[in-house]
Amino acid sequence: MDDHTLTQRVAVLIDRGIFRDEESLRASAYRSLLILRPELKVEIALSLYEREEVSLGRAAEIAGLSREEFKEILASRGMERRMPLRSSEEIEADVRFLVEGRCKAS
């Protein structure tokens, strides 16, 4: 199917009120794709985890797996588990929060 035909079909679906706009059609198509090919959720999760955009727990959630299952996939692909990199400012903010919390609790 060429781009022109696809554009026409998208326009028809929107004109008939089946979809509000192109964005809602894309979102629906994306959800349908992930239902038809659930293994793609694992690929998305692995990529986000590898780029350090999500934690291991969040990646497992995206993939629809338990943490242990996700760890097994990482190991089977030879991917290392990573600790998220944090800036010195983030670490200092956490330390201040902990110190201030203890002072208030005393």
N, C-alpha and C positions, 0 to 999 in steps of 0.2 A: 504494500500500500504506500503510495507516495505521500509526501507532506501535504499536498493540496487536498487529496481525498480525506486524509485524517483531519485536517482543519475543517472541512465541510461537515464531517460526521460529528465532530465536537460541537460545532455551531448548532447543528440540528438538535442535539441532546440538550443544549442550553436553551434554545428557542422554544422547545416543547416543555420547558419547565422541569425536566427530569433532574437537572443539576442547576444550582444557583449561578455558578460561574465556572471558569476553567480550573480555578484552584480547588473547588469542591469536587470536580470531576477527577482531578489528579489525586486528591486525597483518597477518594473512593477506589480508584484504580490501584493505588499503592496498597491499601488495606486488602483488596482482593488478591493482589499478587502475593502478599505475605501469607494469606490463607492457603493459596494454591501451592506455594513453595516455601514452607516454614523454615527450611534450611537457610534461607536468605537472612532470617533474623539472626542466626548464629554468625553469619558473615559480617553483618552490620555490627553486631556486638563485638566481635573480634577486632574489627577495624577501629571502632571507637576506643576500645580498651588499649589497643596497640599505640594509638595516637595520644593516649593519656587524657582523653576527653571525658571518660567515665571511670568509676571505680570498678573493681572486680565484681562486687555485689550488684551494682547497677547494670553491668554488662551481662551478668547471668540473668537478671530480670528481663532485659531486652531480648535475650535469646530464648527466654521461656524455660530456663533450666535452673537447677539448684546450683549453689556455689560449687559444690563438689563436682557436679557434672561439667560445669564450665571449666573448672581447674583441669579435669581430665582431658577436655578438648584442647586446652592450651598445651598440656604436656604432649598429647598425641601429635600436635603440629610443631613441636619443638619451640614453642613460644615461652618465654620466661614470664613469671609473675613479677609485676613491678609495684613498687610503692610509689604513690603519687608524689611528684616533685612539688615542694611547697617553697614559696619565697620566704626570705628571712622576715619580711614584714608580717606574713601570715603566722609564722611561728611565734614571733614576738607578741602578736595580738592574742594568740591562744594562751601564752604564758601570763600575760596581763589579766586575761579573763579568769584564769585559774587562781591567780594570786588574789585578785580582787574578790572573787567568790569566797575564798577561804577567810579573808579578812572580815567580810560581812557576816559569815556564819559564826565567827568567834564571839 
